[in-house]
Structure formats: structure tokens, C-alpha cells
């Protein structure tokens, strides 16, 4: 995690970079703050989906229904500055999910 709270979770499929989740704590240019999105890089039938597990906001970013290479829209919403966030990245295929642990940063 960087000092400003930003962090990234990378996903690999058999050693090949498959995608990521990126959390942006503060706005920069056209990138919103308190926001995350996912990237699916492989045309392997799997997508990427991320869930904010804490605080419980219901925020999700997903590539479901899109072909690779695809960035999801940002999941956004204001959080109190300094709030610790936990986000989990999952590889998804139909009803199957393969998820990381939840990683943390802050707003």
C-alpha cells in the first residue's frame, strides 16, 4: 500500500498475468477517489470481480459479460478520510469464484 492509501491486487493464471484490482484513495485527474475497478487481460473464459468487504457498502466492480481486454467502470462512493478499506479480488466463471484474501488500504 502506498502512503496515500492506494493499492493494487494482481491475479495470475498459471503464471500469466490475468488481471487486477486497483484502489484509488484520492482523485487524480479523471480518476475518482474512494474508487476501485478491475481489469481482465486474458481471453480464457474467466473474468475478474472485486468486492469491498469492509466497510460494508455493497460495492462491486466486475468484468462479467465483457470480453478481455476490459476495464470495469469504477465502483465509487464517498468514505470518511482515513477509513480502512478491505477489498477482495476474484476470478469468476459462471457461478465459480476463485478469490484472494481481502487486502487493505485506506480512503
TORTIVEX-276377 format. One line per field, with one value per residue (C-alpha): residue in three letters; y, z, x. Coordinates in Angstrom, 1 decimal. Example, Ala and Ser with C-alpha at 12.3 -4.5 7.8 and 13.67 -1.06 7.14 Angstrom:
# residues 2
res	(ALA; SER)
Y	(-4.5; -1.1)
Z	(7.8; 7.1)
X	(12.3; 13.7)
# end
This chain:
# residues 107
res	(UNK; UNK; UNK; UNK; UNK; UNK; UNK; UNK; UNK; UNK; UNK; UNK; UNK; UNK; UNK; UNK; UNK; UNK; UNK; UNK; UNK; UNK; UNK; UNK; UNK; UNK; UNK; UNK; UNK; UNK; UNK; UNK; UNK; UNK; UNK; UNK; UNK; UNK; UNK; UNK; UNK; UNK; UNK; UNK; UNK; UNK; UNK; UNK; UNK; UNK; UNK; UNK; UNK; UNK; UNK; UNK; UNK; UNK; UNK; UNK; UNK; UNK; UNK; UNK; UNK; UNK; UNK; UNK; UNK; UNK; UNK; UNK; UNK; UNK; UNK; UNK; UNK; UNK; UNK; UNK; UNK; UNK; UNK; UNK; UNK; UNK; UNK; UNK; UNK; UNK; UNK; UNK; UNK; UNK; UNK; UNK; UNK; UNK; UNK; UNK; UNK; UNK; UNK; UNK; UNK; UNK; UNK)
Y	(0.0; 3.5; 6.2; 7.8; 4.5; 3.3; -0.4; -3.0; -6.7; -8.7; -12.0; -14.7; -17.8; -20.5; -17.8; -15.5; -12.0; -12.3; -9.1; -6.8; -4.6; -1.1; 1.1; 4.9; 6.7; 10.2; 11.7; 12.3; 13.9; 11.9; 9.1; 9.3; 8.9; 6.3; 4.1; 0.7; -1.1; -4.4; -5.4; -8.7; -9.3; -12.9; -14.3; -17.5; -17.6; -16.2; -12.7; -10.5; -9.2; -7.3; -6.8; -4.2; -6.4; -3.6; -1.2; -3.0; -0.8; -3.4; -2.0; -4.4; -3.9; -6.7; -7.6; -10.1; -10.0; -8.4; -9.9; -9.3; -6.9; -4.9; -2.4; -2.3; 1.0; 2.4; 1.4; 4.7; 6.5; 8.9; 7.5; 9.3; 10.3; 7.6; 4.9; 1.5; -0.5; -4.2; -5.4; -9.0; -9.9; -13.0; -14.8; -15.7; -18.1; -18.6; -19.4; -20.4; -17.9; -18.2; -15.4; -13.8; -12.8; -9.3; -6.7; -3.3; 0.3; 3.5; 6.3)
Z	(0.0; -0.8; 1.8; 0.2; 0.7; -2.9; -3.6; -6.3; -6.3; -9.2; -10.4; -12.3; -14.2; -14.4; -14.1; -16.7; -15.6; -15.8; -14.3; -11.4; -9.0; -8.4; -5.4; -5.7; -2.4; -3.8; -7.1; -9.7; -13.0; -14.4; -11.8; -9.0; -5.3; -2.9; -6.0; -7.4; -10.7; -12.2; -15.4; -17.2; -19.5; -20.7; -23.1; -21.1; -20.2; -16.7; -15.7; -12.7; -9.9; -6.8; -3.6; -0.9; 2.2; 4.8; 5.3; 4.1; 1.2; -1.4; -3.8; -6.6; -9.8; -12.4; -16.0; -16.2; -19.7; -21.4; -23.4; -22.5; -22.5; -20.4; -17.5; -15.5; -14.5; -11.1; -8.0; -6.2; -3.2; -0.6; 2.5; 5.6; 5.0; 6.6; 6.7; 6.3; 3.3; 2.6; -1.0; -2.3; -6.0; -7.5; -10.8; -11.9; -14.4; -14.3; -10.6; -9.8; -7.9; -7.0; -4.6; -2.9; 0.7; 1.4; 1.1; 2.8; 2.1; 3.2; 2.0)
X	(0.0; 1.3; 1.2; -1.9; -3.8; -3.8; -3.2; -3.4; -4.1; -2.7; -4.1; -2.2; -3.4; -0.7; 2.0; 0.4; -0.7; -4.6; -5.8; -6.0; -8.0; -6.8; -8.0; -7.7; -8.0; -7.8; -8.9; -6.2; -7.2; -10.2; -9.7; -12.2; -11.2; -12.6; -13.0; -11.9; -12.1; -10.9; -9.1; -9.4; -6.4; -6.9; -9.4; -9.6; -13.3; -12.6; -13.5; -12.4; -14.6; -13.8; -15.8; -15.3; -15.7; -15.2; -16.7; -19.8; -21.0; -22.1; -19.6; -18.5; -16.5; -16.9; -15.9; -18.9; -20.4; -17.4; -14.5; -10.9; -9.1; -11.6; -11.5; -14.7; -16.3; -15.2; -17.2; -17.3; -18.8; -17.5; -15.8; -14.5; -10.8; -8.6; -11.2; -9.5; -10.9; -10.7; -11.1; -11.1; -10.3; -12.0; -11.5; -15.1; -16.5; -20.3; -21.1; -17.5; -15.2; -11.6; -10.9; -7.9; -7.8; -9.1; -6.3; -6.4; -5.7; -7.5; -9.7)
# end
